[in-house]
Amino acid sequence: MENQEQNDGQLKIELTPEVAEGIYANLAIITHSSAEVVMDFIRVLPGVPKANVKSRIILAPEHAKRLLFALQDNIQKYEKAFGPINLPGAAEAPQGGRTATPFGVPEGNA
């Protein structure tokens, strides 16, 4: 079991071997209500007409925004180290703006 410990009285995070393996997903559908943001992670396979949700994460809107900032920071660090991530056919989002959802999936709202 892998552990990440912080100093005295701080949160100890444990990562079990099963969770450490991860779940592959190539589609995320995000919906929301006034109280939460729901992210469904799905694995879509070519030629298979049905795809099951592999994982669902439910966050408070404040935590979703923190996740957004953490993802932006990590993508910037990634691109600085490895170069730009190219998304064929995808328009760049203006600062603070939005683009259409990827994969041709309509935007979801709960």
URCOR-V556739 format. One record per backbone hydrogen bond with DSSP energy under -1.0 kcal/mol. NH is the residue of the N-H (numbers start at 1). CO is the residue of the C=O. If there is no record, write none. Layout:
BEGIN
NH_CO, NH_CO
END
This chain:
BEGIN
2_15, 4_13, 10_7, 13_4, 15_2, 20_16, 21_17, 22_19, 26_42, 27_42, 29_40, 31_38, 33_36, 37_59, 38_31, 39_57, 40_29, 41_55, 42_27, 43_52, 48_45, 54_41, 55_41, 57_39, 59_37, 64_60, 65_61, 66_62, 67_63, 68_64, 69_65, 70_66, 71_67, 72_68, 73_69, 74_70, 75_71, 76_72, 77_73, 78_74, 79_75, 80_76, 81_77, 82_78, 83_79, 90_87, 97_94, 105_102, 110_32
END
